[in-house]
Amino acid sequence: MTYVLNRLLSVILTLFLITLVTFAVTNILPGDVAMMIMGTQSNPEALEGLRESLGLNDPLLMQYGHWVWGMFTGEWGNSLIFKKPIAELLLQKAVASGIIVVMSMVIALALAVPLGVWAAVHRDKWQDTVSSSASLLGVSLPDFFWGIVMILVFARWLGWFPSSGFVEPSEDPLGTLQRAFLPSLALGLGLMAHLTRMTRSTMTGILSQEFIRVARAKGLAERTVIWRYALANAIGPVITIAGLQIGYLFGSIIVMESLFGYTGMGWLTYQALLNRDLPLIQSTVFVIAAVVMVTNLLVDLLYVVIDPRIRLG
Amino acid sequence: MKDIVSVDHLRVEFATDGGTVVGVQDVSFTIAPGETLCVVGESGSGKSVTSLSLMRLVEFGGGTITQGALNFTRADGSTLDVAAASAQVMGQVRGNEIGMIFQEPMTALNPVFTIERQLTDGLMLHKGLSQSEATERALDLLKSVRIPEPEQRLKQYPHELSGGMRQRVVIAMAMACEPKLLIADEPTTALDVTIQAEILALINRLKRENGMAVLFITHDMAVVAQMADRVVVMYQGRIVETGPVAQIFENPREDYTKALLAAVPKLGEMKGKAAPERMRLIGDEAARAAQAPRKPRTAKVLLEVKNLTTRFPVKGGILRRTMAQVHAVEDVSFTINVGETLALVGESGCGKSSCGRSILRLIEPTSGEILINGNDIRALNRPDLRRARADMQMVFQDPFASLNPYRRLRAQVAEPLQNFNLASGADLEARVLDLFDRVRLPRDFMNRFPHELSGGQRQRVAIARALALNPKLIVADEAVSALDVSVQAQVLNLMMELQEDLGLSYLFISHDMAVVERVAHQVGVMYLGRIVEIGPRAAIFDNPSHPYTRSLLSAVPIADPATRRFEGDMNFKPISSPIFPLGHQPAKSQYTQVAPGHFVLQG
């Protein structure tokens, strides 16, 4: 239990630091929110009035306090460009992006784990070379390139998937998955490389351990030795790395969602940045950071379940 | 009766980048039912390759059986050539008809599966038992290897068990399907001596009860003497000599066997001798004859340690506060005279290494006094401590880990001299040359890297480096434990020679009683952070007075097949934990003098 409390405490501390950094950075950025709302040609008195009503003339510390308190109580304010409550907007987009993030992670793991195990079992043979070249190819080309390839091959030539757009899962669940598949596949290929390498190296280490020899000496089939005895030990580190990749994924979806016209968090972030929608930027950054941290916390807790050596003392 | 195993001209090759390497060749032997055959040899002799070939596990390490037959008599009486068997047939033989135990109990069990799962999967596979039948059998197995509270152990994970208990689980796993042949590959090498005694006795009992044959692989001649019916001596992939155990020990024919036996220190052979004596090395008679009669020792104290205590914090909780303390060294006092060796012996975790490191302040002691020539080491500030350390050097167990793999040996031996600005240019070169001569390493080794040397040569480099500053005291922490026995003997002789020539004092930290008997003037026995008994070597070995010293000595295997010690069950008291809550005030160490200079801990 102490372990969980410990981790929760550090999550809260980090979230607090994130609010500080986000607030500081968005305030250093040039640009005036009031002017962005009213346009550059607007009446100076009206501008001043808006500033006053938005609280932009308050001391910075007070503005920060207001913002954090608002985040805490669910009063996230309104987006300047969408003219909608931020909380509502983010919730909707978070679901859309969640689908892509989970799907691309599943694709990446489904490809990387077998490929990495295969490479480790046939270490220093041709299979190893094939596996590492394949995963290197995935990572050495940028995500958006894979996105373009996906659109060309699966949407344009084969016509199996729609090339862009997003529909609400409540309206057409299958359609949502279809539209999420291509961007997820493109992201998954990029993720796969790290995970393959991680699987390969942990499996290589595990396979050279004495307990693997003991398992073979018991007469267990090689299949059991590798996919049960060895993989049960290797999967923990792989999942940890996968968890760390979640942060990287949220960076990648900005490009990928824009490319596919998929209106999720990435797309929203891009719009917010483009239009200097400061309240929206602040909230989006905060939510992404929180999601990344909570996933990592979950991954660490999962690791505890997998590996009995990590004590919850 | 038909032999269980008959190996005929086995040859195993390994494909490497540098071409084909022959692991073993021309190896032939037989094992009868109920017989223990010991295969003994130093590292690289091919003894493990031989045992792995019998299980056809050698293939997983990149080896190929290129010649010979490995005939194994199966349960139904038919003969199977293991070398030619299919993977499917081997799956039936492994773990079912042949069981195997390995060296490292700490890594032999899968850390993420329960003991129950690891004990039952073989039973369900080979014997077709249901989960509940297999669990019942697993419980019987744990009882037969005498594990306390077997019901609880089934639900536990390997990390919750001690090393000795894990090795018992590994043995239970190997015995699960009642194999006709048990292969034990260095099963006790990684264990403490009392646990080794228990495990050896256990293997003997199981062998008697089940009438199985045992193939026992070891590098330790003393274990061979205790366990073997017949012995195969291997050297560089070939069999050198084979014969009944008594013949091998009393009347060895081959020079290699003679040399191997000569290099083994035998507990009890120093009885009645006043001073340490160098090992008899075959072909080294000249050096032995040159051993000058020892100068009468002037009892001048070099190191005095008073009430030394070292504790480590155990941290926990959200704020990482100190929750408890490991009492690694507890109220330890001793002296070392100039030109003498004090050996600290004890089992793992007894605090002997922490004690050695505390003296050099490599770890900071909690309290106590350390005086070298009357100079208080604990009172020194950083720069003074640095200068004082020139007088006290350390040699560690693993010479490969203690040498920098990226630097030439010349630079590594010269480094201490440069650090203290003691020599430069031609003078430095001359000093380094002299040091290489001193430790009997060829001068052209100066340009080599550590990986180009053997283990014994590396340890000589480590000694040369320790000698560079002309220290008065060398702390040797298990300095010969990782070395093959013939190399160990050479390094021990070198250390004794340096002591005579340079008047060095050693704090010799070791778990090996037989080696200690050979090299020490004084012996301190450590248990749970305290010295339980200390005194002149002869007094400790001839008249051990503390119960722990006695049990330790009774557990040491003796390199003499006429003195067998591990027939009945052996049960030593498990060592309790040295972790105590904060604020725990342990009692002072109070000693009774049983003879002049021979002290025993009270209570």
Contacts between the chains, C-beta under 8 A, distances in Angstrom:
chain1	res1	chain2	res2	distance
A	2	B	316	7.3
A	2	B	317	6.2
A	2	B	318	6.3
A	5	B	318	6.0
A	6	B	318	5.3
A	9	B	318	6.3
A	209	B	107	5.6
A	210	B	102	5.5
A	210	B	103	7.6
A	210	B	104	5.0
A	210	B	107	4.2
A	210	B	108	4.8
A	211	B	107	6.0
A	211	B	108	5.6
A	211	B	109	5.6
A	211	B	110	4.6
A	211	B	111	7.5
A	213	B	57	6.3
A	213	B	60	7.2
A	213	B	102	6.5
A	214	B	100	7.7
A	214	B	102	6.2
A	214	B	108	4.9
A	214	B	109	7.3
A	214	B	170	6.9
A	214	B	173	7.2
A	215	B	110	7.0
A	216	B	55	8.0
A	216	B	57	5.9
A	216	B	60	6.6
A	216	B	94	6.9
A	217	B	55	5.9
A	217	B	57	6.4
A	217	B	94	5.8
A	217	B	95	5.9
A	217	B	99	7.6
A	217	B	100	4.2
A	217	B	102	7.8
A	217	B	174	7.6
A	218	B	94	6.7
A	218	B	95	3.7
A	218	B	121	7.1
A	218	B	122	4.3
A	218	B	125	7.7
A	218	B	173	6.6
A	219	B	90	7.8
A	219	B	91	5.2
A	219	B	92	6.8
A	219	B	93	7.1
A	219	B	94	3.7
A	219	B	95	3.5
A	219	B	96	5.6
A	219	B	122	6.5
A	219	B	125	6.4
A	219	B	126	6.2
A	220	B	91	7.9
A	220	B	95	7.5
A	220	B	121	6.7
A	220	B	122	7.3
A	220	B	125	6.6
A	221	B	91	6.3
A	222	B	87	7.9
A	224	B	121	7.9
A	229	B	110	5.5
A	229	B	113	7.7
A	232	B	110	7.4
A	232	B	112	4.9
A	232	B	113	7.1
A	233	B	110	7.0
A	233	B	111	6.7
A	233	B	112	5.6
A	306	B	112	6.8
A	307	B	111	7.4
A	307	B	112	5.8
A	308	B	111	7.5
A	308	B	112	6.3
A	308	B	157	4.3
A	308	B	159	7.3
A	309	B	111	5.8
A	309	B	112	7.8
A	309	B	157	7.1
A	309	B	159	5.0
A	313	B	316	6.7
